[in-house]
Amino acid sequence: MEYWDGRFAYEGKIWGDIPSKSATLALSYFKDNSVRTILIPGAGYGRNSKLFSKNGIKVTGIEISERALEIAREYNPEAVFYHGSVLNMPYSNDLYDAIYCFNVLHLLLEKERTDFIKSCQNQLKINGFAFFVVFSEKEKSYGKGKKVEENTFESKPGRPTHYFTEDDLKQHFRDFSIIETGIVQDEENHGALGYHTHVLRYILAQKMANQENF
């Protein structure tokens, strides 16, 4: 919380106003499948949630940084935001048509990743969709820093990052019906550091009727 509050307080809209390419990709799929409600764990300051809200989808976001939430509530007043960790879900008893999760899963260690995905699955309606975006092993920072778990490195002290191969990502979502995986190259403005292109993996999966809540 301190790390992200500090970043958002100092840098504001860290990645600008343009939503991730993955959000645009997810929106297209959600529209085709009549998604009306989505949960966004790790909503940040709302640059992706606003895209969904503008297109008529009811958004609920969760964000650990109070400073990011201040920006998000002003930037996207149509959405409902909860303050807290994604590891403490649920924050309501609602079930959602879909979950869109951008660059959160790779910030968690193995057990946390497993628990988080189960929590997300529990908040989806039957046949609901999960669209997750994560760092890939093709990132320039892969392998840099202290190794803390398999394919997980502290590229910044105290902030481990897991880098997903395609097989690894599919294994994490083995309890879902996997629809599609792919690569997105996402350019972000890092302020004083300039523009940087991330090589991200995404997975689109569906909760099936025979998948009971945990």
Steps between C-alpha positions, in 0.01 A plus 500: 500500500778744591683428174193566281376797703841657460506443125149632436551799731819597317415399142119529488369326186817298465411338169296779345136497389516250216375155606707188449468326163393197699201692641387584147539133406304390808226756431447362150456150637277615785273685257469192281393299804257752654707569812319753720700495825872464562733492797844661464743393776789746514309778325771764548386853416237380254651529152372153405179505704392821327509327161253238619276757673487714183373194314208433731653234725444532875845501662609408851866559581731407786816699569754495784623857455285771655666761280418302184139470619474876545597541135280210382184625672540839336613359166229232477209593731274246331691209655488365857840467667602315816820576690704196597719213389389258230607226741214598732217450251204494492392855585136433411273202440449588135586260220630634170471419132875550459826590672769710334831497686795695362857452626411384850541123500873514426559714811397210726693199624387147409258430785357851477446455126314174555281646776429814298388307192269285713349814654442642154338178385265516798385848399410402145159389388477158337635543144663828608824610335845564647738720299842526667808687377848424639871552437651244264842341502573722198519813720839672503508480880463120500775333702623822657520536877484245780320175413233429762300224324500327162487775234446758777757774558530815707570736212442771759590436867197375693281470188514149352378449144398168348557454127252268328563260216191393308496155661540653846209736443277218377594292802392782731155495335466122476170511692345718227411427141774685310375682191803692378853607589722752327763771512438875520776756456392794712681834483493701822622847586726473803533875548862605547611156382315544170303241305543129555342204323385211718460153352194369680313173493123480528261216563127486444327223693148407605351366820302188419184367664683206659758724671380536856605788724792438732 
